């Protein structure tokens, strides 16, 4: 743990909180941050949606292997788009090209209109557009309940986890994005990791890679070389991270200010 803390401190540190067996072992803040100050997760926000999809499948709201076309006729009538499943969206193997990150996240309607560059399942391409399409599907399925995807996330995942989101960025149309936008404190980020650890068997489908990318599951990155094989983590721009190591009963939440921080280097020291 000391080696991991030292590495964190050399790479524009802002916050690091780590717990083992539910007890906090490390809590350190730098660069003007404190325990009560929220931080942007950036793409770390993606990690909420895989577990939520599992919860939604469990209660019969959706199936991971149902097509987007089952919800939207335009996709059902397209000879290529009709093959895209919710699993493709969450594993970023939809066939959509790179894009839709940061301030370029499109609203649902624009995301649905994007054309595919590759056949579904053949290539992993990082981006935010597939998550926005998932948001469009989920929004349709939740209309009868008069809930938004984010309200559903709150009730099914965040509230049970004891996680409070300080704020959530909004797009120009007033909607909240799925691939990015959450702000929360380090302790809340840690609490989410502890919840995932406690429910790792329930969320096991999130931690299976694909042929296109064996190191990416349902919105979660899987263990890099040198890390404990059961490691999973969420990653956001600028060195934001949430690490879950079941074999060590360990969770670590990290905020950073950019620089050359590397997950694999941190994990080698952490394990």
SVG drawing of the C-alpha trace seen along z (x, -y; Angstrom):
<svg xmlns="http://www.w3.org/2000/svg" viewBox="-47 -24 54 39">
<polyline fill="none" stroke="black" stroke-width="0.4" points="0.0,0.0 2.8,-2.4 4.4,-1.9 1.0,-2.6 0.5,-5.8 4.0,-7.0 3.2,-6.4 0.0,-8.3 1.8,-11.2 4.2,-11.5 1.5,-12.0 -0.5,-15.2 -2.4,-13.7 -5.8,-15.1 -7.3,-12.3 -6.7,-8.7 -8.9,-6.6 -8.5,-2.9 -10.2,-0.3 -9.5,3.3 -12.2,5.5 -14.4,2.4 -12.0,0.5 -10.3,-2.6 -6.5,-2.2 -5.5,-5.2 -7.1,-8.6 -5.0,-11.5 -5.9,-14.8 -3.8,-17.2 -4.0,-20.1 -6.7,-21.9 -9.0,-18.9 -10.7,-17.7 -13.0,-14.9 -16.1,-17.1 -15.1,-18.4 -16.7,-16.6 -14.6,-15.8 -15.6,-15.0 -15.4,-11.3 -15.3,-11.9 -15.5,-8.5 -15.4,-6.8 -19.1,-7.6 -19.5,-4.7 -19.0,-2.2 -22.5,-2.8 -24.3,-1.5 -23.1,2.1 -24.3,2.9 -27.5,1.0 -28.1,3.1 -27.7,6.3 -30.2,5.0 -32.6,4.0 -32.3,7.5 -32.9,9.2 -36.3,7.4 -37.3,8.0 -37.0,4.5 -34.5,5.5 -32.2,8.3 -28.6,7.8 -28.8,9.7 -32.0,8.0 -31.4,5.7 -31.7,1.9 -34.2,2.6 -36.5,4.2 -37.1,0.6 -36.5,-1.5 -38.1,-0.7 -35.5,-2.6 -32.8,-0.3 -34.9,2.8 -35.3,1.9 -31.6,1.2 -29.7,4.4 -26.6,3.7 -28.0,1.8 -30.6,4.5 -27.8,6.7 -26.7,4.4 -27.6,5.5 -27.5,3.8 -24.4,6.0 -22.7,4.4 -23.5,1.0 -22.1,1.6 -19.0,3.4 -18.3,0.7 -18.3,3.2 -21.3,1.6 -19.4,0.7 -19.6,-3.0 -16.5,-5.1 -14.5,-7.0 -16.2,-10.1 -18.8,-11.4 -16.4,-12.1 -16.2,-15.1 -18.1,-18.1 -18.9,-16.2 -21.4,-13.8 -24.5,-13.9 -28.1,-13.9 -30.0,-10.6 -31.6,-11.5 -28.3,-12.4 -26.7,-9.3 -29.4,-7.1 -28.7,-8.7 -25.0,-7.9 -24.0,-5.4 -21.9,-2.3 -18.3,-2.0 -17.8,1.7 -20.0,4.8 -21.3,5.2 -19.1,7.3 -16.0,7.1 -14.1,4.1 -13.8,2.4 -13.9,-1.4 -13.8,-3.6 -16.4,-6.4 -19.5,-7.9 -22.1,-7.4 -23.0,-3.8 -23.8,-4.7 -26.1,-7.5 -27.9,-5.0 -28.3,-2.8 -29.7,-5.8 -32.2,-6.2 -33.3,-2.6 -33.5,-2.8 -35.5,-6.0 -38.1,-4.4 -38.4,-1.4 -38.8,-3.6 -41.5,-5.9 -44.3,-3.8 -42.7,-4.3 -42.2,-8.0 -38.5,-7.7 -35.3,-8.9 -32.3,-6.6 -30.6,-8.6 -33.5,-8.3 -33.6,-4.6 -29.8,-4.4 -30.4,-6.3 -33.1,-3.9 -31.4,-0.6 -27.7,-1.2 -26.7,-4.5 -29.2,-4.6 -28.5,-0.9 -24.8,-1.6 -25.1,-4.6 -23.7,-6.8 -24.6,-10.5 -23.9,-12.2 -23.0,-15.9 -24.0,-17.0 -24.4,-15.7 -23.5,-17.7 -26.4,-18.5 -26.3,-18.6 -27.7,-21.4 -31.1,-19.8 -31.3,-19.6 -30.7,-15.8 -28.0,-14.2 -25.3,-12.2 -24.5,-8.5 -20.9,-8.2 -19.6,-11.1 -20.8,-13.9 -21.0,-12.7 -19.3,-14.6 -18.8,-13.0 -16.5,-12.9 -13.7,-10.4 -15.6,-8.7 -18.7,-8.3 -16.5,-7.0 -15.1,-4.5 -18.6,-3.5 -19.6,-2.6 -16.5,-0.4 -17.3,1.3 -20.8,2.0 -19.5,3.5 -17.1,5.7 -19.9,6.9 -22.1,7.7 -19.4,8.9 -21.1,12.3 -24.4,10.5 -22.5,8.3 -20.2,11.0 -21.4,10.4 -19.8,7.0 -16.4,8.5 -16.2,10.7 -14.2,9.4 -15.1,9.8 -13.3,11.3 -12.8,7.7 -11.3,6.6 -10.6,9.2 -9.8,6.4 -13.2,4.6 -16.5,5.9 -19.8,4.1 -18.4,0.6 -15.6,1.9 -11.9,2.4 -10.4,5.8 -7.0,6.6 -3.9,5.4 -0.8,7.5 0.9,7.6 -2.3,7.0 -4.2,9.5 -6.3,11.5 -9.6,10.6 -8.9,6.9 -11.6,4.6 -11.5,0.9 -13.2,-2.3 -11.2,-4.9 -11.7,-8.6 -9.6,-11.2 -6.8,-12.8 -6.1,-9.9 -9.6,-9.3 -9.9,-5.6 -11.8,-3.2 -10.1,0.2 -11.8,3.3 -9.6,6.3 -11.8,9.1 -8.9,11.4 -7.4,8.8 -10.8,7.5 -9.5,4.1 -11.1,1.0 -9.2,-2.2 -10.7,-5.4 -8.3,-7.9 -8.7,-11.5 -5.9,-13.2 -5.0,-16.3 -3.7,-14.7 -0.1,-13.9 1.4,-10.5 -0.5,-8.4 -0.8,-4.8 -3.3,-2.3 -1.0,0.7 1.9,-1.0 -0.4,-1.8 -1.9,1.7 1.5,3.4 2.3,1.5 -1.1,1.9 -1.0,5.7"/>
</svg>
